[in-house]
């Protein structure tokens, strides 16, 4: 199996925009566009609330 690359915002945005342009596509109908946006959010190092908590 090939190397896996974590989902980033740029790729997730491209997929979500393509799904929005073709709402009847397999990607849009399956909910994959929502999944990739959630995956990008989970991989975002700046989205960790604990990292910013200095208290």
C-alpha positions in Angstrom: 0.0 0.0 0.0 1.2 3.5 -0.7 2.0 6.3 1.7 -0.9 8.0 3.3 -1.0 11.8 3.6 -3.2 13.4 6.3 -6.1 15.5 5.0 -5.4 19.2 5.0 -7.6 22.2 4.5 -6.6 22.8 0.9 -7.5 19.3 -0.2 -10.7 19.2 1.8 -11.8 22.6 0.4 -11.2 21.3 -3.2 -13.3 18.2 -2.5 -16.1 20.1 -0.8 -16.3 22.7 -3.6 -16.4 19.9 -6.2 -19.3 18.3 -4.3 -21.1 21.6 -4.1 -20.8 22.1 -7.9 -22.2 18.6 -8.5 -24.7 17.9 -5.7 -25.8 14.6 -7.3 -22.2 13.2 -7.5 -21.2 10.2 -5.5 -18.9 12.4 -3.4 -21.8 14.7 -2.4 -24.4 12.0 -2.0 -22.2 9.8 0.2 -21.3 12.7 2.6 -17.6 12.3 1.8 -17.2 16.0 1.5 -18.4 16.5 5.1 -16.0 13.7 6.2 -12.9 15.3 4.6 -13.7 18.7 6.2 -13.9 16.9 9.6 -10.7 15.1 8.9 -8.9 18.4 8.0 -10.2 19.9 11.3 -8.9 16.9 13.2 -5.5 17.2 11.6 -5.2 21.0 12.1 -2.4 21.6 14.7 -3.8 25.1 15.4 -7.2 23.7 16.3 -6.1 22.3 19.7 -7.8 24.3 22.4 -5.4 22.9 25.1 -2.4 24.1 23.2 -3.5 27.7 23.7 -4.6 27.3 27.4 -1.9 29.0 29.5 -3.9 28.9 32.7 
